[in-house]
Amino acid sequence: MKDNYYFDNAATTWPKPEAVYQFMDRFFRDYGVNPGRAGHQMGVEAEIMVTQTRRLLAEFFGFNGDPNRVVFTQNATDSLNTAIMGLVEPGDHMIITRLEHNSVLRPANHLERDHSVSVSRIGRDDQGYVNPDDIAAALSEKTRIVVINHASNVLGSVQDLDAIGSIVRKSSALLIVDTCQTAGVLDIDMDRLGIDVLVFTGHKGLFGPMGIGGMIVGEDINIRPARVGGTGVDSISPFQPEAYPHHLEAGTPSIPGIAGLNAAQRWFADMGRGLAGETKEKLAHKEACRLALAEIHRVENAHVERLARAFHATNGVTVHGPYEATQPRVATLSISIDNVPADQVATMLDADFEVCVRAGLQCAPVAHEDEGTVCSGGTVRFSPGYFSDDEDIERAIEGITTLCRQAAA
């Protein structure tokens, strides 16, 4: 038996690939100094690694612009706040969905209350899918940004970015996409999809550590910085530099965090080249990673489909979100057990079965309002990962079926 059975990968993937742990430790020991500040060799090596990571991420996300438009932040919340607050002006209109995380909901609410910004909140169907036509109908001449959660962290439903991007491109609005639940799982081509600002976090599907995130800012987009300060360049200037990435990167960056993303990018590429066999030496980073993502998505969705089938067949369990295996989704599955609060289910799973899940509103309260799960304390969320195995899945099913029998007795 394992010490624990981890089903909280939608919050943070665990474990990370061994190569990530090893490279982070080695690089931080050897070159854990400020990049771009001093001319000594250690600082140069740190800067080389940071620059390489920007290039790898730009290619990974299908961005053909200047890799310096890859900006590192603390996390996706930091990125979303910076992008939203740095683009919207008083009197503007913005469009979001009712599936958004609080990292979007709260900035929108503050802008609406404090800065006379009008906000349209687009609903979804009973399985968690937004109709792109509803976004088209909400667009106006005053619409400054459209913010889309690529995949729901509650229901696992994946939105149609092809259709949404095509609609937004016909307007003067900018498209901001939150990829927290899809980066490292689905292939995302920023340029093809017409994404103006792509937001990512490091600690989920990208297999990096906590405390590192970022965004890719389109070539013609300029965001007001949320913070200003030291950058290591143009120190004589009384104002924040205009050039990217320094325009949005103030202060010392997370060298361990960026090193983790660097190692994970190379891990994705190595996996893809291994899957390709004889052609592996010819594969560019993007193509190699595309193969790896397809395999990761296949493995994770196989896990979640097993869970969904078992839970649908268990009396007393309600499964939320997509119910057809062919529907676009990620491996996030929310359930409720009749008459048992979500936090109680999670506590019992942890105490009695060593199963680690996320109970509650998952920082997406409006999604739960629409799902009707607020009064029960939200849902119990299972999110298996690439490193989950049959033993994990069987343990989770055992735990839920046992708890349902106990609740019905």
C-alpha positions in Angstrom: 0.0 0.0 0.0 1.0 3.6 -0.6 1.3 6.3 2.0 -1.2 8.3 0.0 -3.2 8.2 -3.2 -3.0 11.7 -4.7 -5.9 13.1 -6.7 -5.3 16.8 -6.4 -3.3 17.4 -9.6 -5.7 20.2 -10.7 -4.3 22.2 -7.7 -0.7 21.1 -8.0 0.8 18.2 -9.9 2.7 15.7 -7.7 5.1 14.2 -8.0 7.2 16.0 -10.6 9.5 14.3 -13.0 12.8 13.3 -11.4 14.7 15.4 -13.9 12.9 18.5 -12.6 14.0 17.9 -9.0 17.5 17.1 -10.0 18.0 20.1 -12.3 16.5 22.6 -9.8 18.8 21.4 -7.1 21.9 21.3 -9.2 21.3 24.7 -10.9 20.4 26.5 -7.7 23.5 25.1 -6.0 25.8 26.0 -8.9 24.2 29.2 -10.4 21.6 30.4 -7.9 22.4 34.1 -8.3 20.7 37.1 -9.9 20.7 36.9 -13.7 21.3 40.0 -15.8 22.6 42.1 -12.9 26.3 41.4 -12.8 28.8 40.5 -15.4 30.4 37.5 -13.6 30.2 34.0 -15.0 27.6 32.7 -12.5 25.2 35.5 -13.4 25.8 34.9 -17.1 24.9 31.2 -16.7 21.8 32.1 -14.8 20.8 34.6 -17.5 21.4 32.0 -20.3 19.1 29.5 -18.5 16.4 32.1 -18.1 16.6 33.2 -21.8 16.5 29.6 -22.9 13.4 29.0 -20.8 11.6 31.9 -22.4 12.5 30.5 -25.9 11.3 27.0 -25.0 8.0 28.2 -23.6 7.4 30.5 -26.6 7.8 27.5 -28.9 5.8 25.2 -26.6 2.8 27.6 -26.7 3.1 28.3 -30.4 4.2 31.9 -30.1 6.4 33.0 -33.0 7.1 36.5 -31.6 10.0 37.8 -29.6 10.7 35.3 -26.7 11.3 38.3 -24.5 7.5 38.7 -24.5 7.5 35.6 -22.2 7.2 37.3 -18.8 7.7 35.5 -15.5 5.5 36.2 -12.5 4.8 34.6 -9.2 1.8 32.6 -10.4 -1.2 32.8 -12.7 -3.1 35.0 -10.3 -0.3 37.5 -10.4 -0.4 37.3 -14.2 -4.1 37.6 -14.6 -4.3 40.6 -12.2 -1.4 42.3 -14.0 -3.0 41.7 -17.5 -6.6 42.6 -16.5 -5.7 45.7 -14.4 -3.0 46.7 -16.8 -5.3 46.8 -19.9 -8.7 47.9 -18.7 -9.6 51.6 -18.2 -12.6 53.2 -16.4 -15.6 53.1 -18.7 -14.4 50.0 -20.6 -16.4 46.8 -21.0 -15.0 43.3 -20.3 -16.4 39.8 -20.9 -15.7 36.9 -18.6 -17.5 33.6 -18.1 -19.2 32.2 -15.0 -16.7 29.4 -14.9 -13.8 31.6 -14.0 -11.5 31.2 -11.1 -11.4 34.0 -8.4 -8.2 35.2 -10.0 -10.5 36.6 -12.7 -13.8 37.0 -10.9 -12.3 39.3 -8.2 -10.4 41.6 -10.4 -13.6 42.0 -12.5 -15.7 42.6 -9.5 -13.3 45.3 -8.2 -13.1 47.0 -11.6 -16.9 47.0 -11.8 -17.4 48.4 -8.3 -14.5 50.8 -8.1 -13.7 51.9 -11.6 -17.0 52.0 -13.6 -16.0 49.1 -15.7 -19.0 47.1 -17.1 -18.7 43.3 -16.9 -20.6 40.7 -18.9 -20.6 37.2 -17.3 -21.3 34.5 -19.9 -23.1 31.4 -18.7 -22.7 27.8 -19.7 -24.7 24.7 -20.4 -25.4 22.0 -17.8 -22.1 20.2 -18.7 -19.9 23.3 -18.4 -19.6 24.4 -22.0 -19.8 28.1 -23.1 -21.6 28.9 -26.3 -19.2 31.0 -28.4 -22.3 32.8 -29.9 -23.1 34.2 -26.5 -19.6 35.8 -26.4 -20.3 37.3 -29.9 -23.6 38.7 -28.7 -22.0 40.4 -25.7 -19.2 42.1 -27.7 -19.6 45.9 -28.1 -17.4 48.8 -29.2 -16.5 49.3 -25.6 -15.3 45.8 -25.0 -11.6 45.9 -24.1 -10.9 42.3 -23.1 -12.4 38.9 -23.2 -11.1 36.5 -20.5 -11.6 32.8 -21.0 -10.8 29.9 -18.6 -9.6 27.3 -21.2 -10.8 24.4 -18.9 -12.9 24.5 -15.8 -11.1 23.6 -12.6 -14.4 22.4 -11.3 -16.0 20.5 -14.1 -13.1 19.7 -16.4 -14.9 21.0 -19.5 -12.6 22.5 -22.2 -13.9 25.5 -24.1 -13.8 25.9 -27.9 -10.9 28.3 -28.3 -10.9 28.0 -32.1 -14.4 29.4 -32.3 -14.0 32.0 -29.5 -10.7 33.2 -30.9 -12.2 33.6 -34.4 -15.1 35.7 -32.9 -12.9 38.0 -30.8 -10.4 38.6 -33.7 -13.3 40.2 -35.6 -13.6 42.8 -32.9 -11.3 45.4 -31.3 -11.2 43.4 -28.0 -8.2 41.5 -26.8 -8.4 37.8 -25.9 -6.8 36.7 -22.6 -6.7 32.9 -22.0 -6.2 31.2 -18.6 -4.4 27.9 -19.4 -3.9 26.8 -15.8 -5.8 23.5 -16.3 -4.6 22.9 -19.9 -1.0 23.9 -20.2 1.0 20.7 -20.2 -2.0 18.6 -21.1 -3.4 20.1 -24.3 -1.5 21.4 -27.3 -2.0 25.2 -27.4 -1.0 27.3 -30.4 -1.2 30.9 -29.3 -0.7 32.5 -32.7 -3.1 30.2 -34.6 -5.8 30.7 -31.9 -5.5 34.5 -31.9 -4.6 34.7 -28.2 -3.4 38.1 -27.2 -2.3 37.3 -23.7 -1.7 33.7 -22.6 -1.5 33.1 -18.9 0.2 30.0 -17.4 1.2 28.7 -14.0 4.2 26.5 -13.4 3.1 24.1 -10.7 0.3 22.3 -12.5 0.5 20.6 -15.9 3.8 22.3 -16.7 5.4 20.1 -13.9 7.3 23.0 -12.4 7.4 24.1 -8.7 5.1 26.5 -6.9 5.8 30.2 -6.9 6.5 30.5 -10.6 4.1 31.5 -13.4 3.9 33.8 -16.3 2.3 35.2 -19.4 3.1 35.6 -23.0 2.1 39.1 -24.2 1.4 39.5 -27.9 3.7 41.7 -29.9 1.3 44.6 -30.3 0.0 44.5 -26.7 1.3 46.8 -23.9 0.3 46.2 -20.3 0.7 48.7 -17.6 3.1 47.2 -15.0 1.5 46.3 -11.7 4.8 46.9 -9.9 7.9 48.8 -10.7 11.5 48.6 -9.4 14.8 47.0 -10.1 15.4 45.2 -13.4 19.2 45.2 -13.7 19.0 47.3 -16.9 18.6 51.0 -17.5 19.0 51.8 -13.8 19.4 55.5 -14.5 15.8 55.8 -15.8 13.4 57.2 -13.3 10.6 55.0 -14.8 10.1 51.3 -15.5 11.8 50.3 -18.9 9.4 50.0 -21.8 11.2 47.0 -23.3 9.9 43.5 -22.5 10.4 41.5 -20.3 11.7 44.2 -18.0 8.5 46.2 -18.4 6.6 43.7 -16.4 9.4 42.0 -14.4 10.5 44.0 -11.4 12.8 42.6 -8.8 14.7 39.4 -8.5 13.2 36.5 -10.4 12.7 32.9 -9.1 15.8 31.2 -10.5 14.8 27.8 -8.9 11.3 28.2 -10.3 12.5 29.0 -13.8 15.0 26.2 -13.6 12.1 23.9 -12.8 10.2 25.0 -15.9 13.3 24.7 -18.0 13.9 21.1 -16.9 10.2 20.2 -17.4 10.2 21.6 -20.9 13.2 19.4 -21.8 11.4 16.4 -20.1 8.3 16.9 -22.3 10.5 17.1 -25.4 12.5 14.0 -24.4 9.3 12.1 -23.9 8.0 13.1 -27.3 11.2 12.2 -29.1 11.1 8.9 -27.4 7.6 8.3 -28.6 8.6 9.2 -32.1 11.3 6.5 -32.3 13.5 6.7 -35.4 12.5 10.3 -36.2 13.3 11.7 -32.8 16.4 13.6 -33.9 14.5 15.5 -36.5 11.7 16.8 -34.1 11.7 20.4 -33.1 10.8 21.3 -29.5 7.1 22.1 -30.4 6.6 18.9 -32.3 8.2 16.7 -29.7 6.1 18.3 -26.9 3.0 17.9 -29.0 3.5 14.1 -29.0 4.2 14.1 -25.3 1.0 16.1 -24.5 -1.1 13.8 -26.6 0.2 10.9 -24.5 -0.2 12.7 -21.2 -3.8 13.6 -22.1 -4.6 10.1 -23.2 -3.3 8.6 -19.9 -5.0 11.2 -17.7 -8.4 10.9 -19.5 -8.3 7.1 -19.3 -8.0 7.5 -15.5 -10.8 10.0 -15.2 -13.1 7.9 -17.5 -12.6 4.9 -15.2 -13.5 7.0 -12.2 -16.5 8.5 -14.0 -17.9 5.1 -15.0 -17.5 3.8 -11.5 -19.1 6.8 -9.8 -22.0 7.0 -12.3 -22.7 3.4 -11.3 -22.6 4.1 -7.6 -25.9 4.8 -5.8 -25.9 8.2 -4.0 -23.2 9.8 -6.2 -23.8 12.7 -8.5 -21.2 13.3 -11.2 -20.9 16.9 -12.3 -19.8 18.2 -15.7 -19.3 16.3 -19.0 -20.8 12.8 -19.2 -19.8 11.7 -22.7 -16.3 10.3 -23.1 -16.0 12.0 -26.5 -16.5 15.5 -25.1 -13.5 17.8 -24.8 -12.3 17.7 -21.2 -9.3 17.4 -18.9 -8.9 14.9 -16.1 -10.9 16.9 -13.5 -14.0 15.2 -12.0 -16.3 16.7 -9.4 -18.8 14.6 -7.5 -21.3 14.9 -4.7 -22.6 12.3 -2.3 -26.2 12.5 -1.2 -26.6 14.2 2.2 -22.9 14.2 3.0 -21.1 17.6 3.0 -18.2 17.8 0.6 -15.6 18.6 3.3 -16.8 15.6 5.3 -16.3 13.3 2.3 -12.8 14.6 1.8 -11.9 14.2 5.4 -13.1 10.6 5.5 -11.3 9.7 2.3 -8.1 11.1 3.7 -8.4 9.5 7.1 -9.7 6.1 6.2 -8.3 5.6 2.7 -5.3 7.9 2.3 -7.0 9.4 -0.7 -6.1 13.1 -1.2 -8.8 15.2 -3.0 -10.0 18.8 -3.0 -13.3 19.6 -1.4 -15.1 22.9 -1.5 -15.7 25.6 -4.0 -12.3 25.3 -5.7 -12.0 29.2 -5.8 -14.7 29.2 -8.5 -17.9 30.1 -6.5 -20.0 31.2 -9.5 -19.5 27.9 -11.2 -20.9 26.2 -8.0 -23.8 28.6 -7.9 -24.8 27.5 -11.4 -24.2 23.9 -10.5 -26.3 24.2 -7.3 -23.6 22.9 -5.1 -22.9 25.9 -2.8 -25.3 24.8 0.0 -23.5 21.4 0.2 -20.2 23.1 0.6 -19.1 22.6 -3.0 -18.0 19.3 -4.6 -15.4 16.6 -4.0 -12.9 17.0 -6.8 -10.8 14.1 -8.1 -8.0 15.1 -10.5 -5.7 12.1 -11.4 -2.4 12.9 -13.1 0.1 11.4 -15.5 1.8 9.6 -12.7 -1.4 8.1 -11.2 -1.7 4.3 -11.6 -4.2 1.5 -11.3 -3.7 1.2 -7.6 -4.6 4.9 -7.2 -7.8 4.5 -9.2 -8.9 1.4 -7.5 -8.3 3.0 -4.1 -10.4 6.0 -5.0 -13.3 3.9 -6.2 -13.1 1.7 -3.1 -13.2 4.8 -0.9 -16.3 6.3 -2.6 -18.3 3.1 -2.8 -17.6 2.4 0.9 -18.6 5.8 2.0 -21.8 5.6 0.0 -22.7 2.3 1.6 -22.1 3.8 5.0 -24.2 6.9 4.2 -27.1 4.7 3.0 -27.0 2.4 6.0 
